[in-house]
Amino acid sequence: MSIEDRLVSIERELSYLGRVVEQMDKRVNDLVHRIDRLEVRIDRVEDRMSKLEDRMISQFKWTIGILISMWSSTIALLIAILLKLIGFF
């Protein structure tokens, strides 16, 4: 095999490797783009979760407030009935 044949063979291999590197570059760029889109989606979900947590905390506070007021009014009514039965009023 002559030097020229070897050079042609090496040239073909380098050309092939160049195409492979280009394909790999395209794939890596595609992956980077997909990861960027995924990060944006995750940020949106985190924002929604934060808002949902705030709403849940607010609704929990309202629920506890209502329960406490119901219990206190029920206890006050029971005390009033008890005092009426024992003749205090």
N, CA, C and O atoms as a GROMACS GRO file, in nm:
protein
  356
    1MET      N    1   0.085  -0.117   0.000
    1MET     CA    2   0.000   0.000   0.000
    1MET      C    3   0.090   0.124   0.000
    1MET      O    4   0.181   0.139   0.082
    2SER      N    5   0.061   0.209  -0.093
    2SER     CA    6   0.144   0.329  -0.108
    2SER      C    7   0.104   0.437  -0.008
    2SER      O    8  -0.002   0.430   0.055
    3ILE      N    9   0.190   0.533   0.004
    3ILE     CA   10   0.164   0.644   0.095
    3ILE      C   11   0.039   0.719   0.053
    3ILE      O   12  -0.039   0.762   0.138
    4GLU      N   13   0.020   0.735  -0.076
    4GLU     CA   14  -0.098   0.806  -0.125
    4GLU      C   15  -0.226   0.732  -0.087
    4GLU      O   16  -0.326   0.794  -0.051
    5ASP      N   17  -0.223   0.599  -0.097
    5ASP     CA   18  -0.340   0.521  -0.056
    5ASP      C   19  -0.366   0.536   0.094
    5ASP      O   20  -0.481   0.548   0.138
    6ARG      N   21  -0.259   0.536   0.169
    6ARG     CA   22  -0.274   0.555   0.313
    6ARG      C   23  -0.330   0.693   0.345
    6ARG      O   24  -0.417   0.707   0.432
    7LEU      N   25  -0.282   0.794   0.277
    7LEU     CA   26  -0.332   0.930   0.297
    7LEU      C   27  -0.480   0.940   0.260
    7LEU      O   28  -0.557   1.005   0.330
    8VAL      N   29  -0.519   0.875   0.151
    8VAL     CA   30  -0.660   0.876   0.110
    8VAL      C   31  -0.743   0.805   0.216
    8VAL      O   32  -0.852   0.851   0.250
    9SER      N   33  -0.692   0.694   0.267
    9SER     CA   34  -0.764   0.620   0.371
    9SER      C   35  -0.778   0.704   0.498
    9SER      O   36  -0.885   0.710   0.558
   10ILE      N   37  -0.670   0.769   0.536
   10ILE     CA   38  -0.674   0.855   0.655
   10ILE      C   39  -0.769   0.972   0.632
   10ILE      O   40  -0.843   1.011   0.722
   11GLU      N   41  -0.768   1.026   0.512
   11GLU     CA   42  -0.857   1.138   0.479
   11GLU      C   43  -1.003   1.094   0.491
   11GLU      O   44  -1.086   1.167   0.544
   12ARG      N   45  -1.034   0.974   0.441
   12ARG     CA   46  -1.172   0.922   0.450
   12ARG      C   47  -1.212   0.903   0.596
   12ARG      O   48  -1.322   0.939   0.636
   13GLU      N   49  -1.121   0.848   0.675
   13GLU     CA   50  -1.150   0.826   0.816
   13GLU      C   51  -1.172   0.958   0.889
   13GLU      O   52  -1.261   0.969   0.973
   14LEU      N   53  -1.089   1.057   0.858
   14LEU     CA   54  -1.107   1.188   0.920
   14LEU      C   55  -1.238   1.253   0.878
   14LEU      O   56  -1.305   1.318   0.958
   15SER      N   57  -1.275   1.233   0.753
   15SER     CA   58  -1.402   1.286   0.705
   15SER      C   59  -1.517   1.219   0.780
   15SER      O   60  -1.612   1.285   0.823
   16TYR      N   61  -1.506   1.086   0.796
   16TYR     CA   62  -1.610   1.013   0.870
   16TYR      C   63  -1.616   1.062   1.015
   16TYR      O   64  -1.724   1.086   1.068
   17LEU      N   65  -1.501   1.076   1.078
   17LEU     CA   66  -1.496   1.124   1.216
   17LEU      C   67  -1.554   1.265   1.227
   17LEU      O   68  -1.619   1.298   1.326
   18GLY      N   69  -1.530   1.348   1.128
   18GLY     CA   70  -1.586   1.483   1.127
   18GLY      C   71  -1.738   1.479   1.125
   18GLY      O   72  -1.804   1.556   1.196
   19ARG      N   73  -1.794   1.390   1.044
   19ARG     CA   74  -1.941   1.378   1.039
   19ARG      C   75  -1.995   1.326   1.171
   19ARG      O   76  -2.100   1.370   1.219
   20VAL      N   77  -1.923   1.230   1.230
   20VAL     CA   78  -1.967   1.176   1.359
   20VAL      C   79  -1.966   1.286   1.466
   20VAL      O   80  -2.059   1.296   1.546
   21VAL      N   81  -1.862   1.366   1.467
   21VAL     CA   82  -1.852   1.476   1.564
   21VAL      C   83  -1.966   1.576   1.542
   21VAL      O   84  -2.022   1.626   1.639
   22GLU      N   85  -2.000   1.606   1.418
   22GLU     CA   86  -2.111   1.696   1.389
   22GLU      C   87  -2.241   1.640   1.442
   22GLU      O   88  -2.322   1.713   1.500
   23GLN      N   89  -2.264   1.510   1.422
   23GLN     CA   90  -2.386   1.448   1.473
   23GLN      C   91  -2.389   1.455   1.626
   23GLN      O   92  -2.493   1.485   1.686
   24MET      N   93  -2.276   1.427   1.687
   24MET     CA   94  -2.270   1.434   1.833
   24MET      C   95  -2.296   1.575   1.881
   24MET      O   96  -2.365   1.595   1.982
   25ASP      N   97  -2.244   1.674   1.812
   25ASP     CA   98  -2.267   1.814   1.848
   25ASP      C   99  -2.416   1.848   1.839
   25ASP      O  100  -2.470   1.915   1.926
   26LYS      N  101  -2.480   1.802   1.732
   26LYS     CA  102  -2.624   1.827   1.717
   26LYS      C  103  -2.702   1.761   1.830
   26LYS      O  104  -2.793   1.821   1.887
   27ARG      N  105  -2.665   1.639   1.863
   27ARG     CA  106  -2.736   1.568   1.971
   27ARG      C  107  -2.714   1.637   2.106
   27ARG      O  108  -2.808   1.652   2.184
   28VAL      N  109  -2.594   1.678   2.132
   28VAL     CA  110  -2.566   1.747   2.258
   28VAL      C  111  -2.643   1.879   2.265
   28VAL      O  112  -2.700   1.913   2.368
   29ASN      N  113  -2.645   1.952   2.154
   29ASN     CA  114  -2.721   2.077   2.151
   29ASN      C  115  -2.869   2.052   2.173
   29ASN      O  116  -2.936   2.130   2.241
   30ASP      N  117  -2.921   1.943   2.115
   30ASP     CA  118  -3.061   1.908   2.135
   30ASP      C  119  -3.087   1.875   2.282
   30ASP      O  120  -3.188   1.917   2.339
   31LEU      N  121  -2.996   1.802   2.343
   31LEU     CA  122  -3.011   1.770   2.485
   31LEU      C  123  -3.007   1.895   2.572
   31LEU      O  124  -3.085   1.909   2.666
   32VAL      N  125  -2.917   1.985   2.541
   32VAL     CA  126  -2.908   2.111   2.616
   32VAL      C  127  -3.039   2.190   2.603
   32VAL      O  128  -3.088   2.246   2.700
   33HIS      N  129  -3.093   2.194   2.482
   33HIS     CA  130  -3.220   2.264   2.459
   33HIS      C  131  -3.332   2.199   2.539
   33HIS      O  132  -3.414   2.268   2.600
   34ARG      N  133  -3.337   2.067   2.538
   34ARG     CA  134  -3.441   1.996   2.613
   34ARG      C  135  -3.426   2.021   2.763
   34ARG      O  136  -3.526   2.040   2.832
   35ILE      N  137  -3.304   2.019   2.812
   35ILE     CA  138  -3.281   2.044   2.955
   35ILE      C  139  -3.324   2.186   2.991
   35ILE      O  140  -3.382   2.208   3.097
   36ASP      N  141  -3.296   2.282   2.905
   36ASP     CA  142  -3.338   2.420   2.931
   36ASP      C  143  -3.490   2.430   2.940
   36ASP      O  144  -3.544   2.495   3.029
   37ARG      N  145  -3.560   2.364   2.846
   37ARG     CA  146  -3.707   2.365   2.850
   37ARG      C  147  -3.758   2.297   2.976
   37ARG      O  148  -3.856   2.343   3.036
   38LEU      N  149  -3.693   2.189   3.016
   38LEU     CA  150  -3.734   2.118   3.136
   38LEU      C  151  -3.715   2.206   3.260
   38LEU      O  152  -3.800   2.206   3.349
   39GLU      N  153  -3.606   2.280   3.266
   39GLU     CA  154  -3.582   2.371   3.378
   39GLU      C  155  -3.690   2.478   3.385
   39GLU      O  156  -3.734   2.514   3.494
   40VAL      N  157  -3.732   2.529   3.270
   40VAL     CA  158  -3.838   2.630   3.268
   40VAL      C  159  -3.967   2.570   3.321
   40VAL      O  160  -4.037   2.633   3.400
   41ARG      N  161  -3.999   2.448   3.277
   41ARG     CA  162  -4.121   2.383   3.324
   41ARG      C  163  -4.116   2.357   3.474
   41ARG      O  164  -4.216   2.375   3.544
   42ILE      N  165  -4.000   2.315   3.524
   42ILE     CA  166  -3.985   2.289   3.667
   42ILE      C  167  -4.004   2.419   3.745
   42ILE      O  168  -4.067   2.419   3.851
   43ASP      N  169  -3.949   2.529   3.695
   43ASP     CA  170  -3.967   2.658   3.762
   43ASP      C  171  -4.114   2.696   3.769
   43ASP      O  172  -4.160   2.746   3.871
   44ARG      N  173  -4.187   2.673   3.660
   44ARG     CA  174  -4.331   2.704   3.660
   44ARG      C  175  -4.404   2.620   3.763
   44ARG      O  176  -4.489   2.670   3.836
   45VAL      N  177  -4.370   2.490   3.769
   45VAL     CA  178  -4.436   2.402   3.864
   45VAL      C  179  -4.404   2.445   4.007
   45VAL      O  180  -4.491   2.443   4.093
   46GLU      N  181  -4.280   2.484   4.032
   46GLU     CA  182  -4.242   2.530   4.166
   46GLU      C  183  -4.320   2.656   4.203
   46GLU      O  184  -4.362   2.670   4.318
   47ASP      N  185  -4.339   2.746   4.108
   47ASP     CA  186  -4.417   2.867   4.135
   47ASP      C  187  -4.561   2.830   4.169
   47ASP      O  188  -4.619   2.884   4.264
   48ARG      N  189  -4.618   2.738   4.091
   48ARG     CA  190  -4.756   2.696   4.117
   48ARG      C  191  -4.767   2.628   4.253
   48ARG      O  192  -4.863   2.652   4.327
   49MET      N  193  -4.669   2.545   4.287
   49MET     CA  194  -4.672   2.476   4.415
   49MET      C  195  -4.662   2.576   4.530
   49MET      O  196  -4.728   2.560   4.633
   50SER      N  197  -4.580   2.677   4.514
   50SER     CA  198  -4.567   2.779   4.617
   50SER      C  199  -4.700   2.851   4.638
   50SER      O  200  -4.741   2.874   4.752
   51LYS      N  201  -4.766   2.888   4.528
   51LYS     CA  202  -4.896   2.955   4.539
   51LYS      C  203  -4.998   2.863   4.603
   51LYS      O  204  -5.079   2.906   4.685
   52LEU      N  205  -4.995   2.734   4.565
   52LEU     CA  206  -5.089   2.638   4.621
   52LEU      C  207  -5.066   2.620   4.771
   52LEU      O  208  -5.161   2.612   4.848
   53GLU      N  209  -4.939   2.615   4.812
   53GLU     CA  210  -4.908   2.604   4.954
   53GLU      C  211  -4.958   2.725   5.031
   53GLU      O  212  -5.012   2.711   5.141
   54ASP      N  213  -4.942   2.843   4.974
   54ASP     CA  214  -4.991   2.965   5.039
   54ASP      C  215  -5.143   2.960   5.057
   54ASP      O  216  -5.195   2.996   5.162
   55ARG      N  217  -5.213   2.915   4.951
   55ARG     CA  218  -5.359   2.905   4.960
   55ARG      C  219  -5.400   2.802   5.064
   55ARG      O  220  -5.494   2.825   5.141
   56MET      N  221  -5.330   2.689   5.068
   56MET     CA  222  -5.364   2.585   5.165
   56MET      C  223  -5.342   2.633   5.308
   56MET      O  224  -5.423   2.606   5.396
   57ILE      N  225  -5.233   2.705   5.331
   57ILE     CA  226  -5.207   2.758   5.464
   57ILE      C  227  -5.315   2.857   5.504
   57ILE      O  228  -5.363   2.856   5.618
   58SER      N  229  -5.354   2.943   5.410
   58SER     CA  230  -5.460   3.040   5.439
   58SER      C  231  -5.592   2.970   5.470
   58SER      O  232  -5.661   3.006   5.565
   59GLN      N  233  -5.627   2.869   5.390
   59GLN     CA  234  -5.752   2.797   5.414
   59GLN      C  235  -5.746   2.718   5.545
   59GLN      O  236  -5.847   2.706   5.615
   60PHE      N  237  -5.629   2.665   5.578
   60PHE     CA  238  -5.615   2.595   5.706
   60PHE      C  239  -5.637   2.689   5.823
   60PHE      O  240  -5.703   2.653   5.920
   61LYS      N  241  -5.583   2.810   5.814
   61LYS     CA  242  -5.602   2.908   5.921
   61LYS      C  243  -5.750   2.942   5.936
   61LYS      O  244  -5.800   2.952   6.048
   62TRP      N  245  -5.820   2.961   5.824
   62TRP     CA  246  -5.962   2.990   5.830
   62TRP      C  247  -6.038   2.873   5.892
   62TRP      O  248  -6.128   2.894   5.973
   63THR      N  249  -6.004   2.752   5.855
   63THR     CA  250  -6.072   2.634   5.909
   63THR      C  251  -6.051   2.625   6.060
   63THR      O  252  -6.146   2.599   6.134
   64ILE      N  253  -5.929   2.644   6.105
   64ILE     CA  254  -5.902   2.640   6.248
   64ILE      C  255  -5.978   2.751   6.320
   64ILE      O  256  -6.033   2.728   6.428
   65GLY      N  257  -5.980   2.870   6.262
   65GLY     CA  258  -6.055   2.981   6.323
   65GLY      C  259  -6.203   2.950   6.336
   65GLY      O  260  -6.264   2.979   6.439
   66ILE      N  261  -6.260   2.892   6.233
   66ILE     CA  262  -6.403   2.857   6.238
   66ILE      C  263  -6.428   2.750   6.343
   66ILE      O  264  -6.524   2.758   6.419
   67LEU      N  265  -6.340   2.648   6.347
   67LEU     CA  266  -6.356   2.541   6.445
   67LEU      C  267  -6.347   2.595   6.588
   67LEU      O  268  -6.426   2.559   6.674
   68ILE      N  269  -6.251   2.681   6.612
   68ILE     CA  270  -6.236   2.738   6.747
   68ILE      C  271  -6.358   2.821   6.784
   68ILE      O  272  -6.406   2.814   6.898
   69SER      N  273  -6.409   2.899   6.691
   69SER     CA  274  -6.528   2.980   6.723
   69SER      C  275  -6.650   2.891   6.746
   69SER      O  276  -6.732   2.921   6.832
   70MET      N  277  -6.662   2.783   6.670
   70MET     CA  278  -6.775   2.691   6.692
   70MET      C  279  -6.764   2.624   6.827
   70MET      O  280  -6.863   2.614   6.900
   71TRP      N  281  -6.646   2.577   6.861
   71TRP     CA  282  -6.628   2.511   6.990
   71TRP      C  283  -6.653   2.608   7.105
   71TRP      O  284  -6.720   2.572   7.203
   72SER      N  285  -6.602   2.727   7.094
   72SER     CA  286  -6.621   2.823   7.203
   72SER      C  287  -6.768   2.862   7.218
   72SER      O  288  -6.816   2.877   7.330
   73SER      N  289  -6.839   2.877   7.106
   73SER     CA  290  -6.982   2.912   7.118
   73SER      C  291  -7.062   2.794   7.171
   73SER      O  292  -7.158   2.814   7.245
   74THR      N  293  -7.024   2.671   7.136
   74THR     CA  294  -7.093   2.553   7.188
   74THR      C  295  -7.069   2.540   7.338
   74THR      O  296  -7.162   2.513   7.414
   75ILE      N  297  -6.946   2.560   7.381
   75ILE     CA  298  -6.914   2.552   7.524
   75ILE      C  299  -6.987   2.664   7.600
   75ILE      O  300  -7.039   2.639   7.709
   76ALA      N  301  -6.991   2.783   7.545
   76ALA     CA  302  -7.063   2.894   7.611
   76ALA      C  303  -7.211   2.862   7.623
   76ALA      O  304  -7.273   2.891   7.725
   77LEU      N  305  -7.269   2.802   7.521
   77LEU     CA  306  -7.411   2.765   7.525
   77LEU      C  307  -7.434   2.657   7.630
   77LEU      O  308  -7.531   2.664   7.705
   78LEU      N  309  -7.346   2.558   7.635
   78LEU     CA  310  -7.361   2.452   7.734
   78LEU      C  311  -7.346   2.507   7.876
   78LEU      O  312  -7.418   2.464   7.966
   79ILE      N  313  -7.254   2.599   7.896
   79ILE     CA  314  -7.238   2.661   8.028
   79ILE      C  315  -7.364   2.740   8.065
   79ILE      O  316  -7.409   2.735   8.179
   80ALA      N  317  -7.420   2.812   7.966
   80ALA     CA  318  -7.542   2.888   7.993
   80ALA      C  319  -7.657   2.795   8.029
   80ALA      O  320  -7.734   2.824   8.121
   81ILE      N  321  -7.670   2.683   7.958
   81ILE     CA  322  -7.778   2.586   7.989
   81ILE      C  323  -7.756   2.527   8.127
   81ILE      O  324  -7.850   2.513   8.205
   82LEU      N  325  -7.629   2.490   8.159
   82LEU     CA  326  -7.600   2.434   8.289
   82LEU      C  327  -7.631   2.532   8.400
   82LEU      O  328  -7.690   2.494   8.502
   83LEU      N  329  -7.593   2.658   8.383
   83LEU     CA  330  -7.622   2.757   8.486
   83LEU      C  331  -7.773   2.782   8.499
   83LEU      O  332  -7.821   2.810   8.609
   84LYS      N  333  -7.846   2.771   8.391
   84LYS     CA  334  -7.992   2.786   8.397
   84LYS      C  335  -8.054   2.670   8.472
   84LYS      O  336  -8.147   2.688   8.549
   85LEU      N  337  -8.000   2.548   8.448
   85LEU     CA  338  -8.056   2.429   8.516
   85LEU      C  339  -8.030   2.430   8.666
   85LEU      O  340  -8.113   2.386   8.744
   86ILE      N  341  -7.915   2.481   8.705
   86ILE     CA  342  -7.887   2.484   8.849
   86ILE      C  343  -7.946   2.605   8.918
   86ILE      O  344  -7.932   2.622   9.039
   87GLY      N  345  -8.013   2.690   8.840
   87GLY     CA  346  -8.084   2.802   8.899
   87GLY      C  347  -7.999   2.925   8.922
   87GLY      O  348  -8.039   3.014   8.997
   88PHE      N  349  -7.884   2.934   8.861
   88PHE     CA  350  -7.800   3.051   8.878
   88PHE      C  351  -7.860   3.172   8.809
   88PHE      O  352  -7.843   3.285   8.855
   89PHE      N  353  -7.930   3.150   8.696
   89PHE     CA  354  -7.995   3.261   8.625
   89PHE      C  355  -8.139   3.262   8.656
   89PHE      O  356  -8.212   3.348   8.606
   0.00000   0.00000   0.00000
